Amino acid sequence: MGAAEDVRIPPGEVAAALANFAGLPRVTLENAELASMALAWTEAGLDFADAIHLAAAQACESFVTFDRTLQRRATALGATVESP
């Protein structure tokens, strides 16, 4: 595998690995509720980076993105996402 290859790990596997990491005895999460929401959305198919940003933005007035796929998927999960 070269550096230029795109490695895609299924979202459910990413969520499971991060949940296992978060459950380690010496790991403390800054915001466990936010992490839980992001992991649930990742398991449902969102990219983890998108899910963590979206979860963090729930306290904001709005979440705006040019990413139509993110907007469609997040809206299907009950999140409010706007396009510019």
ROKOL-701510 format. One record per atom (N, C-alpha, C): x, y, z; atom name. Coordinates in steps of 0.02 Angstrom, whole numbers, plus 50000, padded with zeros to 5 digits. Atoms other than C-alpha are relative to their C-alpha. Layout:
N
site px=X; py=Y; pz=Z; atom=CA
...
This chain:
84
site px=50042; py=49941; pz=50000; atom=N
site px=50000; py=50000; pz=50000; atom=CA
site px=50044; py=50061; pz=50000; atom=C
site px=49961; py=49939; pz=50006; atom=N
site px=50074; py=50165; pz=49944; atom=CA
site px=49967; py=50057; pz=50038; atom=C
site px=50025; py=49943; pz=49963; atom=N
site px=50053; py=50332; pz=50029; atom=CA
site px=49941; py=50033; pz=49966; atom=C
site px=50053; py=49967; pz=50037; atom=N
site px=49936; py=50392; pz=49892; atom=CA
site px=49935; py=49960; pz=49998; atom=C
site px=50060; py=50041; pz=50002; atom=N
site px=49811; py=50250; pz=49913; atom=CA
site px=49950; py=50023; pz=50052; atom=C
site px=50054; py=49981; pz=49955; atom=N
site px=49643; py=50290; pz=49992; atom=CA
site px=49979; py=49938; pz=50039; atom=C
site px=50019; py=50056; pz=49957; atom=N
site px=49611; py=50174; pz=50139; atom=CA
site px=49933; py=50017; pz=50032; atom=C
site px=50066; py=49988; pz=49972; atom=N
site px=49427; py=50164; pz=50183; atom=CA
site px=49983; py=49945; pz=50051; atom=C
site px=50020; py=50047; pz=49948; atom=N
site px=49376; py=50083; pz=50346; atom=CA
site px=49925; py=50012; pz=50011; atom=C
site px=50072; py=49991; pz=49991; atom=N
site px=49189; py=50051; pz=50365; atom=CA
site px=49985; py=50039; pz=50065; atom=C
site px=50016; py=49958; pz=49942; atom=N
site px=49109; py=50178; pz=50485; atom=CA
site px=49986; py=49960; pz=50063; atom=C
site px=50015; py=50041; pz=49941; atom=N
site px=49046; py=50041; pz=50601; atom=CA
site px=50063; py=49974; pz=50034; atom=C
site px=49936; py=50022; pz=49972; atom=N
site px=49224; py=49976; pz=50624; atom=CA
site px=50035; py=50057; pz=50035; atom=C
site px=49969; py=49941; pz=49968; atom=N
site px=49287; py=50151; pz=50661; atom=CA
site px=49966; py=50014; pz=50067; atom=C
site px=50038; py=49987; pz=49939; atom=N
site px=49149; py=50178; pz=50789; atom=CA
site px=50016; py=49948; pz=50054; atom=C
site px=49986; py=50052; pz=49951; atom=N
site px=49183; py=50010; pz=50873; atom=CA
site px=50070; py=50008; pz=50029; atom=C
site px=49931; py=49991; pz=49975; atom=N
site px=49370; py=50042; pz=50885; atom=CA
site px=50004; py=50060; pz=50047; atom=C
site px=49998; py=49941; pz=49957; atom=N
site px=49344; py=50216; pz=50957; atom=CA
site px=49961; py=49989; pz=50065; atom=C
site px=50038; py=50015; pz=49939; atom=N
site px=49212; py=50153; pz=51080; atom=CA
site px=50042; py=49955; pz=50046; atom=C
site px=49956; py=50042; pz=49959; atom=N
site px=49333; py=50018; pz=51138; atom=CA
site px=50056; py=50041; pz=50032; atom=C
site px=49947; py=49956; pz=49973; atom=N
site px=49471; py=50148; pz=51158; atom=CA
site px=49972; py=50042; pz=50057; atom=C
site px=50030; py=49956; pz=49949; atom=N
site px=49355; py=50264; pz=51255; atom=CA
site px=49983; py=49961; pz=50064; atom=C
site px=50017; py=50041; pz=49942; atom=N
site px=49311; py=50119; pz=51371; atom=CA
site px=50060; py=49976; pz=50041; atom=C
site px=49941; py=50021; pz=49962; atom=N
site px=49490; py=50091; pz=51427; atom=CA
site px=50003; py=50035; pz=50067; atom=C
site px=50002; py=49972; pz=49933; atom=N
site px=49516; py=50120; pz=51613; atom=CA
site px=50036; py=50068; pz=50008; atom=C
site px=49962; py=49938; pz=49991; atom=N
site px=49642; py=50262; pz=51593; atom=CA
site px=49982; py=50054; pz=49949; atom=C
site px=50022; py=49951; pz=50050; atom=N
site px=49549; py=50355; pz=51455; atom=CA
site px=49941; py=50039; pz=50029; atom=C
site px=50054; py=49956; pz=49978; atom=N
site px=49442; py=50503; pz=51504; atom=CA
site px=49980; py=50044; pz=49942; atom=C
site px=50026; py=49959; pz=50054; atom=N
site px=49332; py=50590; pz=51378; atom=CA
site px=49981; py=50069; pz=50026; atom=C
site px=50018; py=49932; pz=49980; atom=N
site px=49311; py=50778; pz=51386; atom=CA
site px=49925; py=50009; pz=50001; atom=C
site px=50073; py=49995; pz=50003; atom=N
site px=49128; py=50762; pz=51336; atom=CA
site px=49973; py=49933; pz=49976; atom=C
site px=50022; py=50068; pz=50017; atom=N
site px=49062; py=50585; pz=51343; atom=CA
site px=49934; py=50000; pz=49962; atom=C
site px=50064; py=49997; pz=50035; atom=N
site px=48887; py=50635; pz=51284; atom=CA
site px=50011; py=50017; pz=49926; atom=C
site px=49984; py=49981; pz=50069; atom=N
site px=48957; py=50720; pz=51128; atom=CA
site px=50033; py=49941; pz=49963; atom=C
site px=49966; py=50057; pz=50030; atom=N
site px=49071; py=50571; pz=51094; atom=CA
site px=49950; py=49944; pz=49984; atom=C
site px=50050; py=50052; pz=50010; atom=N
site px=48925; py=50451; pz=51114; atom=CA
site px=49955; py=50016; pz=49940; atom=C
site px=50041; py=49979; pz=50057; atom=N
site px=48819; py=50550; pz=50991; atom=CA
site px=50039; py=49991; pz=49935; atom=C
site px=49958; py=50006; pz=50060; atom=N
site px=48962; py=50557; pz=50865; atom=CA
site px=50011; py=49927; pz=49981; atom=C
site px=49990; py=50071; pz=50014; atom=N
site px=48994; py=50370; pz=50881; atom=CA
site px=49936; py=49968; pz=49973; atom=C
site px=50063; py=50027; pz=50025; atom=N
site px=48810; py=50330; pz=50857; atom=CA
site px=49989; py=50021; pz=49927; atom=C
site px=50007; py=49976; pz=50069; atom=N
site px=48807; py=50437; pz=50699; atom=CA
site px=50050; py=49967; pz=49954; atom=C
site px=49950; py=50035; pz=50040; atom=N
site px=48967; py=50354; pz=50639; atom=CA
site px=49976; py=49929; pz=49986; atom=C
site px=50027; py=50067; pz=50011; atom=N
site px=48888; py=50183; pz=50664; atom=CA
site px=49944; py=50001; pz=49949; atom=C
site px=50055; py=49993; pz=50048; atom=N
site px=48741; py=50247; pz=50561; atom=CA
site px=50023; py=50020; pz=49931; atom=C
site px=49974; py=49988; pz=50067; atom=N
site px=48856; py=50289; pz=50417; atom=CA
site px=50035; py=50066; pz=49987; atom=C
site px=49963; py=49938; pz=50011; atom=N
site px=48927; py=50464; pz=50442; atom=CA
site px=50074; py=49988; pz=50009; atom=C
site px=49928; py=49999; pz=49989; atom=N
site px=49113; py=50492; pz=50428; atom=CA
site px=50011; py=50026; pz=50071; atom=C
site px=49991; py=49980; pz=49931; atom=N
site px=49182; py=50510; pz=50606; atom=CA
site px=50015; py=50074; pz=50007; atom=C
site px=49983; py=49928; pz=49996; atom=N
site px=49256; py=50683; pz=50573; atom=CA
site px=49937; py=50042; pz=49991; atom=C
site px=50063; py=49964; pz=50009; atom=N
site px=49087; py=50743; pz=50508; atom=CA
site px=49956; py=49992; pz=50061; atom=C
site px=50043; py=50014; pz=49943; atom=N
site px=48996; py=50661; pz=50653; atom=CA
site px=50022; py=50039; pz=50062; atom=C
site px=49977; py=49964; pz=49940; atom=N
site px=49106; py=50741; pz=50787; atom=CA
site px=49988; py=50075; pz=49993; atom=C
site px=50014; py=49928; pz=50011; atom=N
site px=49090; py=50914; pz=50708; atom=CA
site px=49925; py=50014; pz=50007; atom=C
site px=50072; py=49992; pz=49997; atom=N
site px=48902; py=50893; pz=50690; atom=CA
site px=49975; py=49995; pz=50073; atom=C
site px=50019; py=50007; pz=49930; atom=N
site px=48884; py=50833; pz=50870; atom=CA
site px=50020; py=50061; pz=50041; atom=C
site px=49977; py=49941; pz=49964; atom=N
site px=48987; py=50979; pz=50935; atom=CA
site px=49959; py=50061; pz=49982; atom=C
site px=50038; py=49943; pz=50023; atom=N
site px=48878; py=51099; pz=50835; atom=CA
site px=49927; py=49998; pz=50024; atom=C
site px=50070; py=50005; pz=49979; atom=N
site px=48714; py=51041; pz=50915; atom=CA
site px=49980; py=50058; pz=50046; atom=C
site px=50015; py=49943; pz=49957; atom=N
site px=48726; py=51185; pz=51039; atom=CA
site px=50001; py=50066; pz=49962; atom=C
site px=49995; py=49940; pz=50041; atom=N
site px=48750; py=51309; pz=50897; atom=CA
site px=49934; py=50015; pz=49966; atom=C
site px=50061; py=49979; pz=50035; atom=N
site px=48618; py=51406; pz=50803; atom=CA
site px=49989; py=49959; pz=49936; atom=C
site px=50007; py=50040; pz=50060; atom=N
site px=48655; py=51309; pz=50643; atom=CA
site px=50066; py=49967; pz=49981; atom=C
site px=49942; py=50034; pz=50028; atom=N
site px=48774; py=51191; pz=50555; atom=CA
site px=49993; py=50005; pz=49924; atom=C
site px=50004; py=49987; pz=50072; atom=N
site px=48811; py=51240; pz=50375; atom=CA
site px=50057; py=49964; pz=49965; atom=C
site px=49950; py=50036; pz=50038; atom=N
site px=48902; py=51135; pz=50246; atom=CA
site px=49985; py=50003; pz=49925; atom=C
site px=50008; py=50007; pz=50072; atom=N
site px=48932; py=51128; pz=50059; atom=CA
site px=49991; py=49927; pz=49981; atom=C
site px=50001; py=50072; pz=50012; atom=N
site px=48936; py=50938; pz=50074; atom=CA
site px=49928; py=49974; pz=49999; atom=C
site px=50070; py=50021; pz=50008; atom=N
site px=48768; py=50881; pz=50006; atom=CA
site px=49988; py=49929; pz=50027; atom=C
site px=50007; py=50068; pz=49973; atom=N
site px=48800; py=50699; pz=50054; atom=CA
site px=49995; py=50003; pz=50076; atom=C
site px=50005; py=49991; pz=49927; atom=N
site px=48832; py=50750; pz=50235; atom=CA
site px=49932; py=50028; pz=50018; atom=C
site px=50064; py=49969; pz=49985; atom=N
site px=48677; py=50859; pz=50232; atom=CA
site px=49944; py=49948; pz=49996; atom=C
site px=50052; py=50051; pz=50009; atom=N
site px=48568; py=50716; pz=50167; atom=CA
site px=50003; py=49947; pz=50055; atom=C
site px=49993; py=50053; pz=49949; atom=N
site px=48638; py=50585; pz=50287; atom=CA
site px=49984; py=50026; pz=50070; atom=C
site px=50012; py=49971; pz=49934; atom=N
site px=48635; py=50699; pz=50439; atom=CA
site px=49926; py=50015; pz=50011; atom=C
site px=50072; py=49985; pz=49996; atom=N
site px=48457; py=50755; pz=50403; atom=CA
site px=49961; py=49936; pz=50011; atom=C
site px=50033; py=50065; pz=49992; atom=N
site px=48405; py=50572; pz=50390; atom=CA
site px=50007; py=49975; pz=50072; atom=C
site px=49988; py=50020; pz=49931; atom=N
site px=48477; py=50548; pz=50565; atom=CA
site px=49968; py=50047; pz=50051; atom=C
site px=50036; py=49954; pz=49956; atom=N
site px=48376; py=50692; pz=50635; atom=CA
site px=50037; py=50064; pz=50017; atom=C
site px=49962; py=49939; pz=49987; atom=N
site px=48510; py=50827; pz=50636; atom=CA
site px=49978; py=50054; pz=49951; atom=C
site px=50016; py=49944; pz=50043; atom=N
site px=48479; py=50999; pz=50565; atom=CA
site px=50064; py=50026; pz=49968; atom=C
site px=49941; py=49979; pz=50038; atom=N
site px=48604; py=51041; pz=50429; atom=CA
site px=49975; py=50044; pz=49943; atom=C
site px=50019; py=49953; pz=50053; atom=N
site px=48593; py=51189; pz=50310; atom=CA
site px=50054; py=50004; pz=49947; atom=C
site px=49952; py=49986; pz=50052; atom=N
site px=48675; py=51227; pz=50145; atom=CA
site px=50005; py=50076; pz=49993; atom=C
site px=49992; py=49928; pz=50005; atom=N
site px=48746; py=51401; pz=50114; atom=CA
site px=49957; py=50031; pz=49945; atom=C
